[in-house]
Amino acid sequence: MKKPIAFGWYAGLLLVVMWIIPAVPGYGEGLGDLAGKSVGAITDYFSDKYNIKASIIKFENTAGISDLTAQRFYQLLVAKLETAANLSFTDLMINYHQNQGEFNLNRIHPLNHLIYLKLTRNKNKIGAGMVIFSRTLDKIVFIKYVEELFTDEEGEVYLTTNFGFKNAGFARIMQMEARQQLLDLKSFLDQKGRLRFLFYYPGKIEFFKLTGNQLTKIFSHPLQWGKPYYPVIEYEGKLCVFFQDNQMYAVVGGNFSPTAKVLTINNEEETGTAAEVNTIDFIPFRTIELNDTRYLAGACYSLGKNYFQNKLMLLPFRFDSGQLVKEKYFEKEISPFYSLDFSVSGTGSTLESIHMIDLDYRYRFLADNFAQLTAETAERGSALCCLEGQWLAVSDFSHGSDRLYFYRIEKGSRRLVYQNRVNGEIIFISDGLWKAAPGFWVYLQQLKPPPAAPEYKLQFWSKKSE
């Protein structure tokens, strides 16, 4: 077992080194050049080495630049390191606040090199100091400082606290009218690679295909909920779609019933059918893979309420003659929550992290072993969703006019990248496809002056550059 690494005295050493190592001369073009110089220094050190697995595990900003600008520098640096030919780099940042990064140190075990990064300021220069620690040799093996001149105009940008990248970020690419009491929506490719849409309401599911820019209904299937049926102030529910042995399945459940329905879905170009084959005692959110075992993973609503109980349920994923085999499921105790999603990657749906909004509207981030890594103090909205193991969308704690926050969450990391205003109050967020673009479905309510009834909209948000 490797010894834990403490960076207190390394920080002091680095401050001294910053003043005795000559700076790289010449004017640059801001933080982009500084990130390039930093990456060049790191990759030069690793150029004659092999099997390098490295990560930044400490990042501090003492340069006086804004948090968003420091994050921008970090993103530029990470993007270059992830594509470097001579090392395997993993981004472990899960949060950034108060001038320093927070990292998922539960994932450092496969790494053989750890990097400490610090931004500082010298009059009209911004500098970056780097320390590399070798876990194999159990010692510091590299120290370097580089800096970049910046103009007064650049300084004004770097010091601003509201720097944005809207043109390169997520944008709303379509909007349609929606009906009240839409509980969830999934859009996906079926077994033949055709784009399909499944809408879930308390009393039915509706199945659509895309014709041009319009949705064309293929079929509708009524849902009969037996007793006990719980009265609710607002209907809430979840839809999970998955495939097994070339058969499409959908599982639907809500806060009005103690069981969820397992349905088989069959569709042709113009017709389709659904049939109920099972019920289970919780509502699956996704299929996930843990320790080479596939599970349906979800939770139970607090019946009649708009939040989930304090347990995650994991049911081993096994079918027999088209029937879901209801084996003993596993439970993981967590805080009660309004919303939760599993970030998974790869075709096997390997679990990477868990994201949730608790009953105090606090965002919580859990590792793939269900250990809590961070809990924010700022209030968020009650809706969130993950996309392809890469992105997380979270709503804001607001009424009437909402906001969407987009985080990068690859490989167990998390960092805020974009944010956009939304005209309305977000009810739920779901991942899916629109044509060939992956993105997020956002179902929202727009209040109107009385006596007009609220209007409901369905928007699709996708990243322009992907």
Buried (B, 14 or more C-beta within 10 A) or exposed (E): EEEEBEBEEBBEBBBEBBEEBEBBEEEBEBBBBBBBBBBBBBBEBBEEEEEBBBBBBBBBBBBBBBBBBBBBBBBBBBEBBBEBEBBBBBBBBBBBEEBBBBBBBEBBEEBBBBBBBBBBBEEEBBBBBBBBBBBEEEEBEBBBBBBBBBEEEBBEBBEEEEBEEEEEBBBBBBBEEBEEBBBBBBBBEBEEEEBBBBBBBBEBBBBBBBEEEEBEEBBBBEBEBEEEEBEBEEBBBBBBBBBBEEBBBBBBBBBBBBBBBBBBBBBEEEEBBBEEBBBBEBBBBBBBBBEEEBBBBBBBBBBEBBBBBBBBBBBBBBBEEEEBEBEEBBEBEBBBBBBBBBBBBEEEBBBBBBBBBBBEBBBBBBBBEEEEBBBBEEEBBBBBBBBBBBBBBBBBBBEEEBBBBBBBBBBBBBBBBBBBEBEBBBBBBBBBBBEEBBBBBBBBBBBEEEEEEEBBBBBBBBBEEE
